[in-house]
Structures are given as C-alpha cells and as structure tokens.
Amino acid sequence: MADIQFSGIGITAMNGSIGGTTISRNKFGYYAKKRIGAPGVTIWLTAARTQYATFSDVWRYAMTDEERQAWYEVSLPAQDDLAMTHFITGFQLYMELNWNLFLVGGTGITVPPVLIDRPQVSYFRVGLIGSTIVDISISSVSLVRCAIYISKYVSPGRMSNNQIYMYMGYVDLNNVPVNIYPSITTRIGTRVPGNKLFIKCVPISTTSGLRGVRQFASYIAP
C-alpha cells in the first residue's frame, strides 16, 4: 500500500506500492519502478545473510581501533547507478570488498589492500547447453574470478539494462565448461525457444576484492 500525502498544491510526498508499481525517492526526486517481491529463501541466500552478519561482527568485535582507522584513511571513489561519483566510508569499503571476495570464494580481509587498478576482462561470450555454461571466454590477468549473474528469459527485443539479475556463482579464467548452478531452470524458469537470456560477468580480484567493469552477453534459446 502506498502512502500519498496531499496539500493545497497537490501531492507533496509518495512512498510505497500501488499494484505492480513501487514509488520511491532519491536525492534527485521521486521515481516509479516495477514492484519486485521478496526473494524466496534458498540455501545460498541463507549462507549469504549469515556471512554478511559475520563480516559486520568482525568489524565491531574482532578488529582493533587502529585496524578500523586504517580503512577510514583509504579514500575510494565509487559511482552509483546514476553515474554520480561519491566517496564511501571505511566501513562501507570493508563490507564491499569482503562481500566481493565472498562471491568469488576468496578469503576475507581485515587490512585494506593496496588499491591498484581494478581487474578487467577484454571480452566475454557465453553459450548454454542445459544448465552448463559451455563457452565462457574471458581474457584478463591471473588472480581474477568472475561473478556470474543471469536474467530470466525475456523477449528478444528487451535490453540488458532492463533486466533483474540473479547471482549464479563464479568462474575462473578460461575454465570451460563451467557448471555454475545445478539447474538454471530453477532460478530463471523453463527455456522458451527464441527468447533471450542475459548473462552479466563481474570481474573481481581474489586478493583485494576490487570489482572491474561489468561485461554483458546474451543468448537466444534454440
């Protein structure tokens, strides 16, 4: 249910959902988006929530003031989805890098890494047979893994930036074939011939947790 406030000049505030539309607000004003239901609880989602809480507990209880201060002394610019650059706090940087490491099976860190260039992949293509990614060609450097996200099947005319992606797992460089999820159909639905599947590849350093530029590929179901 949406909360809409009126005054003599019209609508002054909106928040919540009406039907399949959610109304929200950021620093640029109000916007509407398609309503997304809460994700179902899965084994991976439960493990992810537990791990996220563990990172927070380590920060609060296991690290010293000096170790926490070291993170705050590192300034790292970041861009949001609106291409606005901002600086995140030491705690946000700590959580972000450790979460990235968790996504690609890396080891958590309590000391801020040397913030060198972010990892990149020069090209990325995918072919699917059943639930196995059989052709994932990545050109990059060592000590980099790619977190893989997949969308639901959509009509061929849809664009990738309109999709909702679900995390499937990670792949090492040039590891073919790669089975990143036991059954893709349990996450994205039954294959529809002629429909399109979008795959997002996020390169992540296994030592620092830094993310590179996202790469996208699409696949038309036969």
N, C-alpha and C positions, 0 to 999 in steps of 0.2 A: 504494500500500500504506500502510495506517495503522500508526502506532506507538502502541501502547497499553501503558501501564505499570501494574502491579498491586502492591498491598501487602496487609498484613493487613486493612486497612479497605476494600479494594475497588480500583476504578480511581482512580489518582492523576494520570494525565496521558494525553491523547489528542491525536494530530496526524496528518493525512494523509487519505487517501481509502479508502473501502470501497465497491466497486461504484460506484453513481452518486451517492454521498453523500460530501461532504468535511467533516471535523471540524476546527474551528479554535477559536481563543480570542482574546478581547479582555479589557479590564480588568474587564468585568462577568461573565466566566466563559466556559465552553465553549458552542459552538453548532454546529449542523449545517446545511448548505446543499446545494443541488443542485450536483453537480460540473459544472464548466464546462471544456471542453477549450481548449487554446491556440488563439488566433485564427489563421486562415490568413494568410500573408504577402501583403499587397496593395501596390500602388504607393503608396496613401495611407499605409498603416501604415509602410512603409519611410521615406517622407518625414517622417512624424511622429516616428519614432525619431531620425532624423538631426537634425531641428530641435530636439528635446528636448536632445540632446547638445550642440548649438550653444549653446543658452541657458546650459547649465552651464559650457561653456568660456569664454563671455564673462564670466561671473561670476568665474571663477577667474583668468583670464589678462588680460582686457582692461579690467576695471574697477579703479579705484584703491581704496585702503583707505577713503578718505573717501566714495566713492560707495557702497561696500558698507555702511558705517556708517549712511548716510542711510536705507537700507532697514530696518536694525535699530531705528532710532529711531521707526519707524512701527508702532504697535500696531493690529492689525486683528483683532477678534473674529470667529470662524468657528464654524459649527455642523456637527457630524458627523451621520451618518445616525440616530444615537440621540438627536438634539436636545440634545447636550451642547455647551455653549459653551466654547471654548478660544482662546488666542492663538497665532497661528503666528509663526514666526521671520521675520527679514528675508529670508533666502534662500528660504524657502517662499513668501513673498509675491511675491518677484521671479519665481519659476518659475511660480506660479499665474497671475499677471496676463499674463505673456508667453505662456503656453500658451493662455489665453483669446483673446488677440489673434491668435495663430496660427490658431485655429479659425475666426475670422471674417475672415481676410485682412487683419488690421491690421499695423501696424509695431511691432516690438519696442521696448521702452523700457529704459533703464538708470537713469533717475531716477524715484524713486517719485512717482506722481501725487498730486494733491490728492484725498483720499478723501471725495468728496462722496456724495450719496445714490446708491444702486445703481439701475441702469436697470430699469424695469418695463414690462410690457405689460398692458393692462387687459382684453383678451380675445384669444382665439386660436382659430380654427376652420380646418379643413382638409377639402378634397375631393380625391380622386385619380382620375386617368384614366391608365391605363398607368403610366409611370414619372415622370409630371409632376405636381407639386402644383399644382392649378389654382385653388384658392381658399384662400389663406392671408391672413387678415385680421388685421392687428396694429395696435393703437392704442398709440402710445408717442411718444417725443420723437426728434429727429434725432440723428445720430451713434450710433445703436444698430443692431446687427445681431443676428439670432437664429440660434444654432447649432441645427440640427435633428437629432434622433435618432429612429430608427424601430425598432419591435419586429418580431418575426416574427409571422405570422398565428397567432392563438390563438382558442379557442372564445369565443363572445360573453359567457360568464359570468365570464371572467377579469378581474382588476382590474389597473390600470396599474402599481401598485407591486410587482407580482409579475413584471414583465417584464424582459428583458435588452435594452437599447437599443444600437443601433449608430449611430455618427456618420455623417451623410449629406452634410453641407455646411452652408452658411449662406444666409440670405436677408436682403435689405434690406427696410425697411419698405414695405408696400403695393406690393410688386412682384409682379404677377400677370400671367401664370402664371410659376411658378418651377420650373425643372428642376434639382433639387438633386443628382441622381445619374443617370448614363447609363441604368442599368437597375436598378430597385429589386429585381426578382426575383432578381438575382444575389446580393443581400445577405440577403433575408428569405424567399426561396422563392416558389413559384408561388402565385398568388392562389387562395384557396379561397372560393367563394361562401358568404356567411353568416358567415364568420369575421371576427374583429375585428383591426384594426391600430391600434396606439397610436403617437402622434407626440408627442415632447417638444420643447418650444421653450424655449431658454435665452437670454434677452436679455443681450447683452454690449456694454458701451461700447467703441467703436472707438478712443477716446482713452486711457482708463485701464485697460481690460481687466477692470473690475469686472463681476461677474455679478449679475443680478437673480433674482427668484423664478422657479422653473421653472413653465411652464404645460403642461398636457396636453390633448390632444384625441384622439378615437377615430374610427374609420372602419370601417363594415361593408361588406365587399366584396360587390358586387352579383352 
